[in-house]
Amino acid sequence: MADTLSSHSSGLGTGHNADAWRVFDLRAENELRLEVSDDTQSTAQLRLLRGTAEVLGRELALHQSFDLRPGSRFGVFTWHGCRVEVRGSFHVPPYIAEETPNPLVMNIHAVLQRQREQSFRTGRDGRSNKTPRVAVVGPHDSGKLTVAATLAAYALRHLGARLAWLDLDPGAGFGPCSRLTAVPGALVMMSLHRPLLALEDAAAFERPICWYFGHFYPHDNAKSYLTLIGAIRRQLDAWMTEVDAKAAKAGDQGADTEAPLLYNAGCIAVLPAWTETRESFDLLADALHELSPTCVVVLESERLYALLRQSYDDRVNTDTNQRVDLVRIPKSGGVVPRDTSIRRAERAKRFRSYFYGLHGELHPHPLWLPTADILLYRICERALAPLTALPLGETFPDQESLEIEFLTELQEEMLHTVGAVSQASEQELAARLPNVISGASAAPPAAEASSHIDAPSTAWERPHLDDPTIVARMVGTPVFGFVQITAVDRFRGRLRILSPSPGKLPSKLLQVSTDLRWIE
């Protein structure tokens, strides 16, 4: 339902009467819904003439023109009535809706804000554990992103607030600021310090941290996804502790000043869509258990709400020892359904935006890398023998163990894959795989290097590492950034990559996945 807008004027879109302004008078708690044409050459504009109105929870300035980018889908909501005018090319004519979920979203915010204020008054000790952590869940095309962005904007209206935003849907084609920081197939955590004017408002966030998942759907590697959620949860705890410490220090030093005090506003997380299968629900429930939210907002689905209610009946938040608040709100009538082709196109736009910018203003750099300068690896589920091969009644201790598979030979299947430069420790891997990490990719690793390293029996088999501690650490380690493999030269033993910045890569550890491809 929401996409982007910017506050500077630009060329107008094409179409019938595209240059003519259309005026709309909205009554209290009404919403003007806009669907800008998908044509890349089309634009539209919005201007508030009277009253007050907001987009994604952020108030619009009077008499200021806002550009609406092609494909934008969003609503202009007013609490007390307003007059707005629009012009440009639209997929469907703009229309006014009287029934919106915004009052329910405001009610949720009011409860959360009381919890934030109570947490702020409790003092330094234990404050972050009592700060609300919100998870937004629901089926595809239910408006999760719009509700989450609106809740974030309401929280950030209070001066000094710092809010953590967690984008935990690897297959989403768009997300607040995600096009600027990550590619599809990644999970993102960032700190917001002001409401979003647009879903790509780069000035609203700071300190983004990205993790590489390598798939569009969590069930493609459920064990890896849950491991990532656990790592993000630990990073979130550290961020909250840091914000609380800074807030306490600022309060001690500036108690007599009129400057707004910094305080921790908690976090808002958007989780992957529920696909109405038992497998999807089990994975969603496990992800919520790892994340440990204090409030879960369910969009649209009564069935999902009932399943989560049953799941949470006997479960409490592991941090606060309080029951998790479960709230359901209906889907907005302005949500536009998207089919598979549209989602695929949105992902392609997000790939391109990461490397070339939203308007093509960035210039990525091609770079040839010999295999001695990189170590390619991927995270996969360990292949286990069938249960029939075990003694009667015996089972494997972990049916979904992960392992690191090192790609010691270049393959054509790597072409067009998008990988991530990992921040994992090269020294730790060097102690485990000295031959591979030193660039001797043709030689198999020494069998005695570790009991958890399987040496290949032939030159065509790939070495892999299955030490649970090291695998979990590498999976949960953030990445520096993302690169695309644009050419594979097997004869010379080198790769050509497309990098956002020039020069040498910050690490030789490059994680790849054949599920993550982008062809320009």
N, C-alpha and C positions, 0 to 999 in steps of 0.2 A: 504493500500500500504506500510505502514511502520510498523516495529515492533522494534526489539531490536538488538543491537550489543554491544560487550564489547572489551576492548583494551588489553586483555591478551590472551595468547595462551592456547589451550586446545586440547583434543583429536579430531581426525578427524571423519567426518561422514562416513557412510557406503554407498555402492552403486558402480556402474560401474565407474572406473577411479576416485574414490573419492579422492585419494591421489595425483593425478596429477594436477599441476597448469595449468590454462588456462589463456592466456594473451589476453586482449582486448585493442585496441587502439581507443579512443573516440575523435571525432572531437569537435570543439567548439559548445556548447549548445546542446550536446548529453547526453543521459542518459543510463546507464547500469542498467537493471532491473533484480532483483534477487528474486527468490521464493524458499526459503529453504524448504526441505522436512519436513512434519509434524511429522515424526517419532521422538519420544522423545530421541532416542539414536543417532540420526544423528546430525552432526554439519557441519559447513562450515566456510571458512576463506576468508578474503578480505585483499588485500594489494595494496597500491598506490606506483607505481614505478617511475612515472615521471609526472610532471605537477601539476595541482591543481584540487581537486574534493571535493565535499561536500555531506553529507547525512543529511537530515532534516535541511539544512541550515548551518550545522557546518562543517568546513573544516577538511579533513582527514590529518593526519601527514604522511610524506613520510617514506616509508620502515618500517612501523609499521603494524603488523598483527592484525586484528580485528576479533573476533569470532562472527559468526552469529548464533543466537539461533534457535532451531527448530521452523518452522512455520513463520519465518521472511519474510516479504514482503516489499521491499523498492527499491529505485532507487539511483544510484550513479551518480550525475550530475556534469558536468564540464562546466565552462564558457569559457575556453581558450584551451581546449584539454588536454588529459592526457592518461597515460597508467596504467591500473590496472590488477591485476591477482587474480583469485579466484580458490578455490578448495573445494570439499566437495560433499554432496548429495543434489540435488535440485529437486523440484517438477516438474519444466520445465527447460530446458537448459537456462542459462543466455543469454540475447539478448540485442542489442543496439537499442534504439528508438531515432528518430530524432525530433519528435514532442512532446514537453512537455510544461506544463503551467508555468514552472519556470520563464521565462522572464516576464510574466504577474504578477506573484507574486512579483518579484523584483520591477516592476513598482508601485505596490500598496505600497510596503515598502518605496519606495522613497518619495511618497506623504505623508505617515504617518510620516516619519522621519522629513520632513520639518515642519510638524505640531508640532512634539515634540520639535524641536529646537526653533520654534517660541514661544511655551509655556514656554520653559526654559528661554528665554530672557525677557519675560513679567514681571518677578519678582515673589515674593512670593504670592501676593494677587491674588486669582482666578486662579492659575496655574493649579490645578488639574481639574478644570472644562473645561479647554481648551485642556487638554491632550487627545489624541485619544483613544477611546474605540471601539474595533473591535469585531464584532460578526460574526461567520462563520456558515452558514446554508446551507442546501441542502438535497437531498434525501439520502436513505440508499446507502452505498457503492459508495460515490461520491468523497472521498478523503478529507473530512473536516479536519480530524485530521492531515494529512500530511501538508496541506496548513497552518493550524494554527500553527503547530510546526515550520514550515519554517519561517513564519512571526515573530514568537517569537525569533528564532535564529538570524535572521537579526537584529532585534531591540537590542538584547543583545550583539551584536558584539561591540557596542559602550561602552567604559569604563565607569563604574559607573552607568549603567542603571539598574533599578529595574522594573520588569514587573509582573503584576498580571495575573495569569492563572486561568481561570474559566472553570471547567469541569462540564457542566450543563446537560449532557446526562446521566440519571440514568441507562440506559440499556446497555451502552457500555461495552464490554468485556475487553477493555484495554484503556489506556490513559496515557499521560505523568505523570509518577510517581504515578498514581492513585492506582496501585496494592500495593504500599508500604504504602498507607495512608488510603484507604477506600475500601469498598466492593461495588459490584453492588447494585443499589438502593439508592446510596448516591450521593450528590453533593459536589464538592470540590473547594476550592479556595486556591491558594498557591502563594508565591512570588518566582519568578525565578531571579537568578542573573548571570547566564551564559547559553550559548546555550546548548541544550540537546545533549549529545553524543548518548543517547539511550532513549527509551520511559520509561525506569525505572532507569534513572540516578539520584540516590538519592542525589548526591552531588550538583546537579544543583538547588535545591529548598530549601526553608526554610519556617517555620511558616505555615504549612498546617492547614486549618480549614475545618471541615467536617460537613455536615448537613444530617440528615436521612430523606429520602423520603419514603422508604418502598415499592416501586413499580419499575418495570422495564420500564414502559411506562407512560409518563406524563398524558395521558388522563384517567388513572385509578383513579386519584384523582386530577383533574385539579386545583381546588381551593387551595389545599395544595401546589401544585407545584408552582403556581403563588405567593403564600404567601412566599415560600422559596426564589423565585427569588427576591422579594422585600427586604427580609432580607439580602440576599447576596449583593444586590446593596448598602444597607446602610453600610455593613461591608467594601465594596470596597471603598466607599467614605471616611470612616475613615482611611483606609490603605493609600489612596492617600494623605490625609491631613498629616498623620504622616510622609510619605516619603518626602513630600515637606518641612515640618518643619525641618527634619534632613538634607535635602539638603541645606536649607538656613543657618542652623547653621554651617554645615561643610564648606560652602562657606565663611562665615564670619571669621571662625577660620583659614582656610587654604588657604586664597586667594593668598598667596605668595609662596605656595608650588607647586610642580610639580605633586602631586597625583591627580588622576582623580576625578572629582567632582561627587558626588551622584546626580542622577536626576530621576524623575518619567517618565517612558516610557509608562504609561497607562496600558491597559489590553487587553487581547485576550480571548474571550469566545467561546466555542464550544457548540452549542445548539443541541437538539435532532433532529433526522431525520424527514423530512417532508414526509408524506405517501400519498400525492396527494389527500387527502380528505379535504372537507371544514372544518370539525371539527379540523383536524390537523393544517390547516393554521390559523384558528382563535386562537388556543392555541399558536402557534408560534408567531403570531402578538402580542398577549397579553404579552407573555414573553419578546419580544423585547421592547414593550412599558414600561414594568417594569424595564428592564435593561438599557434603554435609551442609546444605542450606538451612536457614531458619524459616524461609517462606518459599513455597512453590506456587507459581501462578500458572494455571492450566487454561489454555485457550481452546474454546469451542467444544472439545470432545467430552461428553458426559461419561462415556465409557472409560476413557483414560483417567478422568477424575475419580471414578469409582474404584478403578484398579489401584490407583495411588493411595486413595483413602484406606483401602483394605491393607495395603502394604505398610502404611504408616500408623495403623492402629496400635501396634505393639512396638513401634520404633520411636526413639527420641533422638534429638540432636546430640551427637556425641560430645560436643563442646560445652553446651549450655545445660544439658540434662533437661531440656524443655521439649515439649512436643512440637513438631514441625507444623507451621500454619500452612494450610492447603486452601487455595482460593481459586474459584473458577469464574471466568468472565466470558461472555459470548464473543464470537468473531464479528468484527466490523463488517458492515455491508459493502465497504469500499475496497476490501481485499480482492485483488485481481488474481485469479488462478493462472498458474504457469504450467505448460506441458514440458516434456523432456527436451524438446528442441530449444525452448526459451531458456531453460536452465543451462543447457550446454552453451548457448550464446552468451549468457551472463558470466559463466566461468571464463570463457575466452576473453571477454572484455576485462575481467579482473586480472588475468594473466598479463594482458597487454598493458593495462594501467600500471602494474607493478614495474615493468621494465621501461615503458615509454612515457608514463605519466597520464593523467586524466585527459590532457589535451595534446599529447604528443610532444610535450615540452622537454622531456628527458631523452638522453642519448646513451644507451647502454654500450658496453665496450666488448668486442670479440677478443678472445684470448685463447691461444693454443697452449695446452698443458700436456707435457709428457707423463706417462704413467708413473715415472719415478717421483713426480711432484704431487701426486694425489693418491688417495686410498679410497676406492669406491666400495661401499657396503650397503646392505639393505637389511631391514628388520623383518623377519618372517616367523611364522609359527613352526616349531620343530616338527619334522616328520617323525611320526611314531609308528612302530609296528602295529599291526592289527591285534586286537585283544585275543583273538583266537591263537596267536603265537605264544601267549603267556600261559603259565600253569593255571589249572582250573581254579577260579575264584580270585586270581590276582588281577590287579589293575595298576596302571601307571600312577605315580604319585601326583602328577600334574598333567592333565590332559591337554592343556593349552599353554605349554611352555614356549617362550620366545627364544630365538637365537639370532646371532649376527652372522650373516653370510657375506664373505668378502669376495668381491668380483675381481679376480686376479687376471682375467682375460677380457679384452674389449669385445663387445658383441654389438651387432647392428641393432639389436632391440633397445639399446641405450639411446638411439637417435631420437631427438625431440623430447626426451624426458626432462622434467624439471626437478632438480635436486636441491639440497640444502647444505651449506657449509656449517658443520657442527662445531660447537664450542667444547666438545668432549676432550678429555685429556689425551694427547698423543703419547705422553710418557707411559701412561698406564697400559695403553694398547701395545706399545713397543716392548714392554716387559713380557707381555703375553704372546705377541706375534712378532718377534724380532725380524724375521726374514721378510714378511709382508710389509711391515711398517717402514722398513729401510728401502723399499723400492724393488727388491728382488722378487717381482711378481711371478716370474716363471718357475721359481723354486718352491716346492711345497714347504710349509712351516715345519719346524722341528717338532717331533711327536712328544719330546720330553719337556717342551716349554710349559705346558700346563695339562693337568688331567682333564680340563674342560675344553681342550682344543682337539678337534678331530683332524688328523692329517689325512690328506687325500691319498688314495691308493694309486691314482693315475694323474697325469698332468691335466686332465680335463675336469676333474672334480674340484669343487671350490672349498677352501678351508672355511670353517665356521667356528664361532665361539658361543658356548651355551652356559657359561657361568651366570647363574641368575642375578647375582649382585651386580656384576659389570654390565650385563644386558639392561637391567632396570635403570642403571645410572646413565647409560648412553641413550636409552629411549627418552628418559626424562630430562636430558640436557637441552637447553635452548640452542638456537642456531643464530649464526651471524647474519645470514641472509640467504637468498635463493639465486640459482643460476640455471640456465637452460643449456643442454647439450645440443649443439647445432650441427656437429660433424664428428664422425668416428673414423680415424685413420688407423686401421689395424696393422697396416704394413709398417708404418713408422712408430706405432705404439704411442699414439697421442690423441687427445680430444680437443675439439674447439668448443668453447663455452661462450655464452652471452652473459656478461656480468653487469650489475648495475653501476659498479665503480671500476675505475682503471687500476692497473697494478696487480701485484701478487695477491692471491687469496689469503685471508688471515689464518687459515688452517688447511692442512692437506686432507682432512677427513671430510669426504663428500658422501652424504647419504642420498640414495636414489630409490625410485620406485617406478616400475614399468606401468603402473596404473595412472601415473601423473604425467600426461603428455600435453604439449601445446605446440601446434603447428601454425606459424604465422600465415 
